[in-house]
Amino acid sequence: MKPLVIKVGGAFLEHPAYHKDFFAHLKALQKTRPVILVHGGGSLVQSLFDKLGKVTQKRNGLRVTPKEDMPYIAAALAGQCSTALLSAALQNQLTATALTLADGDMTYCTLDDIQLGQVGTPHKGRPDFLKGLLNLDVLPIINSVGATQTGELTNVNADHAATIIAQLIDADLLMLSDVPGVLDGNKQLLTTLDVEGFTQYVANGVITDGMIVKVQAALDTAAQLSAPVVIGAWQNTQALTSGDLSGFGTTIYPQQTELA
């Protein structure tokens, strides 16, 4: 069965009460397919910045990252966040390892928007290292710190990080957050969404900010893999144990024009 990439955000890290069930479900899921966990940590980065008195700016849902801020972002994501998730995995008897996007040449980043500073655009590298870990039944826990081909550390949006890892090994993608999925104007769950609906909801101001980034990443991956991507909530991951995600969250379908 195809591997499954699961992405969680920083809000998940702030709710340790859910960790035991979540990792128990992941452990059960590993009996049927390889699993990779990709995480962000924007809320913990923001908490650190607030303590340091640093001002944060965002453009189109992405955190502007001056080069001098990268040590703090790396400390929060690759340090605090990764090790917290690694600890939770180990407490639930999973064999796990904490990684950055740059480990094993899995990906490399380019700096494509000078206005965003060290925000990296990730590109596929070599899948051998990651596939080797999966063959050993290891759970890779991958944070969203990347690096350029010259070794400059970069801050990668976690949805983009999960997208590139899924594309790297042709995996299914499940994006989890603290909402049940993509919501319509009445705050009701959209069970399905395609590019036409997405465009309309963005134009009407229903889908905004970080959810735009998340859905666009899901659409890109769905088109790349010719397979749907699911956006759902980490509060309800019982469905993971069966592997049946029908009725779970919002299923994002690829653009038909890109599949022709």
C-alpha positions as CSV (number, residue, x, y, z in Angstrom):
1,M,0.0,0.0,0.0
2,K,1.1,3.5,-0.7
3,P,2.8,5.4,2.2
4,L,0.8,8.1,4.0
5,V,2.2,11.5,4.8
6,I,0.4,13.1,7.7
7,K,0.9,16.8,8.4
8,V,0.1,18.4,11.8
9,G,0.6,22.1,12.8
10,G,1.8,23.8,15.9
11,A,-1.7,23.8,17.5
12,F,-1.4,20.0,17.9
13,L,1.8,20.4,19.9
14,E,-0.1,22.6,22.4
15,H,-2.7,19.9,23.1
16,P,-0.7,17.0,24.6
17,A,-3.9,15.4,25.8
18,Y,-4.5,14.2,22.2
19,H,-1.0,12.8,21.7
20,K,-1.5,9.4,23.3
21,D,-4.5,8.4,21.1
22,F,-3.0,10.0,18.0
23,F,0.2,8.0,18.2
24,A,-1.6,4.9,19.1
25,H,-3.6,5.3,15.9
26,L,-0.4,5.9,14.0
27,K,1.1,2.7,15.4
28,A,-2.0,0.7,14.3
29,L,-1.8,2.3,10.9
30,Q,1.8,1.3,10.5
31,K,0.7,-2.3,10.4
32,T,-1.0,-1.6,7.1
33,R,1.1,1.0,5.4
34,P,4.3,3.2,5.9
35,V,3.6,6.5,7.7
36,I,5.6,9.8,7.7
37,L,4.7,12.7,10.1
38,V,5.5,16.2,8.9
39,H,4.9,19.1,11.3
40,G,5.0,22.8,11.5
41,G,5.0,24.9,14.7
42,G,4.0,28.5,13.8
43,S,2.2,29.0,17.1
44,L,5.3,28.0,19.1
45,V,7.5,30.1,16.9
46,Q,5.2,33.1,17.5
47,S,5.3,32.4,21.3
48,L,9.1,32.5,21.2
49,F,9.1,35.7,19.2
50,D,6.7,37.3,21.6
51,K,9.0,36.4,24.5
52,L,11.9,37.9,22.6
53,G,9.9,41.0,21.7
54,K,10.4,40.3,18.0
55,V,7.8,41.6,15.5
56,T,6.2,39.1,13.0
57,Q,5.0,40.0,9.5
58,K,3.1,37.8,7.1
59,R,2.5,38.0,3.4
60,N,-0.2,35.8,1.8
61,G,-0.2,33.6,4.8
62,L,3.5,33.0,4.9
63,R,5.8,34.3,7.7
64,V,8.3,36.8,6.5
65,T,11.7,35.4,7.7
66,P,14.7,37.8,7.9
67,K,18.0,35.8,7.8
68,E,18.8,36.8,11.4
69,D,15.5,35.1,12.6
70,M,16.4,31.6,11.2
71,P,18.3,30.5,14.4
72,Y,15.2,31.1,16.5
73,I,12.9,29.4,14.0
74,A,15.2,26.4,13.7
75,A,15.4,26.2,17.5
76,A,11.6,26.2,17.8
77,L,10.9,23.8,14.9
78,A,13.8,21.5,14.8
79,G,14.4,21.7,18.6
80,Q,11.3,22.2,20.7
81,C,8.6,20.9,18.3
82,S,10.5,17.9,16.8
83,T,11.8,16.7,20.1
84,A,8.3,17.0,21.7
85,L,6.8,14.9,19.0
86,L,9.7,12.4,19.1
87,S,9.2,12.1,22.9
88,A,5.4,11.5,22.4
89,A,6.1,8.8,19.7
90,L,8.7,7.0,21.9
91,Q,6.3,7.1,24.9
92,N,3.8,5.2,22.7
93,Q,6.4,2.5,21.7
94,L,7.0,3.7,18.2
95,T,10.4,3.6,16.6
96,A,10.9,7.1,15.4
97,T,13.5,9.6,14.3
98,A,13.4,13.5,14.1
99,L,14.6,15.0,10.8
100,T,14.7,18.3,8.9
101,L,13.7,18.5,5.2
102,A,17.4,18.7,4.3
103,D,18.4,15.4,6.0
104,G,19.6,12.7,3.6
105,D,19.2,15.1,0.6
106,M,15.5,14.5,0.7
107,T,14.8,18.0,-0.5
108,Y,16.6,21.3,-1.4
109,C,15.2,24.8,-1.2
110,T,15.4,27.9,-3.3
111,L,14.8,31.4,-2.1
112,D,12.3,32.7,-4.7
113,D,10.8,35.8,-3.1
114,I,13.1,38.4,-1.7
115,Q,10.3,40.0,0.2
116,L,9.8,36.8,2.3
117,G,13.5,36.6,3.2
118,Q,14.6,33.0,4.2
119,V,11.3,31.4,3.2
120,G,12.3,28.4,1.1
121,T,10.5,26.8,-1.8
122,P,11.1,23.1,-1.4
123,H,12.0,20.8,-4.3
124,K,12.3,17.0,-4.6
125,G,15.7,15.6,-3.9
126,R,16.6,11.9,-3.3
127,P,14.0,9.5,-1.9
128,D,16.5,6.7,-1.0
129,F,17.1,7.9,2.6
130,L,13.4,8.3,3.5
131,K,12.5,5.0,1.8
132,G,15.2,3.2,3.7
133,L,13.8,4.5,7.0
134,L,10.3,3.3,6.0
135,N,11.7,-0.1,5.1
136,L,13.0,-0.4,8.7
137,D,9.5,0.4,10.1
138,V,10.7,3.7,11.4
139,L,8.4,6.7,11.8
140,P,10.1,9.8,10.3
141,I,9.1,13.0,12.1
142,I,10.1,15.7,9.7
143,N,10.0,19.4,10.6
144,S,9.8,22.3,8.1
145,V,13.3,23.6,8.3
146,G,15.0,23.2,4.9
147,A,18.2,24.2,3.3
148,T,19.5,25.5,0.0
149,Q,22.0,23.6,-2.1
150,T,24.7,25.8,-0.6
151,G,23.6,25.0,3.0
152,E,21.6,28.1,4.0
153,L,18.8,27.2,6.4
154,T,15.3,28.1,5.2
155,N,11.9,28.4,6.8
156,V,9.4,26.3,4.8
157,N,5.7,26.5,5.2
158,A,4.7,23.1,6.8
159,D,1.9,22.5,4.2
160,H,4.5,23.0,1.4
161,A,6.9,20.7,3.3
162,A,4.2,17.9,3.6
163,T,3.4,18.4,-0.1
164,I,7.0,17.9,-1.3
165,I,7.5,14.8,0.9
166,A,4.3,13.3,-0.5
167,Q,5.4,14.0,-4.0
168,L,9.0,12.7,-3.3
169,I,7.8,9.2,-2.5
170,D,4.4,9.1,-4.3
171,A,2.5,9.0,-1.0
172,D,-1.1,9.8,0.0
173,L,-1.4,13.1,1.9
174,L,-3.5,13.9,5.0
175,M,-3.4,17.4,6.4
176,L,-4.5,17.7,10.0
177,S,-5.3,20.9,11.9
178,D,-7.5,22.1,14.7
179,V,-10.6,22.5,12.5
180,P,-12.6,19.6,11.0
181,G,-11.7,20.6,7.4
182,V,-12.4,23.5,5.0
183,L,-15.5,25.4,6.1
184,D,-18.1,27.3,4.0
185,G,-19.5,30.8,4.7
186,N,-21.8,29.3,7.3
187,K,-18.9,27.6,9.1
188,Q,-20.2,24.2,7.9
189,L,-17.8,21.5,6.7
190,L,-17.2,21.1,3.0
191,T,-16.9,17.4,2.4
192,T,-15.4,17.9,-1.1
193,L,-13.6,20.8,-2.8
194,D,-12.0,21.3,-6.3
195,V,-10.2,24.1,-7.9
196,E,-13.3,25.8,-9.2
197,G,-14.9,25.9,-5.7
198,F,-11.7,27.0,-4.1
199,T,-11.3,29.9,-6.5
200,Q,-14.9,31.0,-5.8
201,Y,-14.5,30.7,-2.0
202,V,-11.3,32.7,-2.1
203,A,-12.9,35.4,-4.2
204,N,-15.8,35.6,-1.8
205,G,-13.5,35.9,1.2
206,V,-14.7,32.6,2.7
207,I,-11.3,30.9,2.5
208,T,-8.5,33.2,3.7
209,D,-4.9,33.4,5.0
210,G,-3.3,30.2,6.0
211,M,-6.2,28.0,4.7
212,I,-5.5,29.4,1.2
213,V,-2.0,28.1,1.5
214,K,-3.1,24.8,2.8
215,V,-5.8,24.2,0.2
216,Q,-3.5,25.4,-2.7
217,A,-0.8,22.9,-1.5
218,A,-3.4,20.2,-1.4
219,L,-4.6,21.0,-4.9
220,D,-1.0,21.0,-6.2
221,T,-0.3,17.6,-4.6
222,A,-3.6,16.2,-5.8
223,A,-2.7,17.2,-9.4
224,Q,0.9,16.0,-9.1
225,L,-0.2,12.6,-7.7
226,S,-3.5,12.3,-9.6
227,A,-5.1,11.4,-6.3
228,P,-7.3,13.3,-3.8
229,V,-5.8,14.9,-0.6
230,V,-7.7,15.0,2.7
231,I,-7.8,18.0,5.1
232,G,-9.2,17.1,8.5
233,A,-8.8,17.4,12.3
234,W,-6.3,15.7,14.6
235,Q,-8.9,15.6,17.3
236,N,-10.6,12.7,15.5
237,T,-8.0,10.4,14.1
238,Q,-9.8,7.1,14.9
239,A,-10.4,6.8,11.1
240,L,-6.7,6.3,10.7
241,T,-6.8,2.9,12.2
242,S,-9.0,1.5,9.5
243,G,-7.3,3.4,6.7
244,D,-10.8,4.5,5.4
245,L,-10.9,8.3,5.2
246,S,-14.2,8.5,3.5
247,G,-16.4,11.0,5.3
248,F,-13.3,12.4,7.2
249,G,-12.7,16.1,6.7
250,T,-12.6,17.7,3.3
251,T,-11.4,15.7,0.3
252,I,-9.6,17.9,-2.2
253,Y,-9.8,16.8,-5.8
254,P,-7.2,17.7,-8.5
255,Q,-7.7,20.0,-11.4
256,Q,-9.1,18.0,-14.3
257,T,-7.2,20.1,-16.8
258,E,-3.9,19.1,-15.2
259,L,-4.7,15.4,-15.5
260,A,-5.5,15.5,-19.2
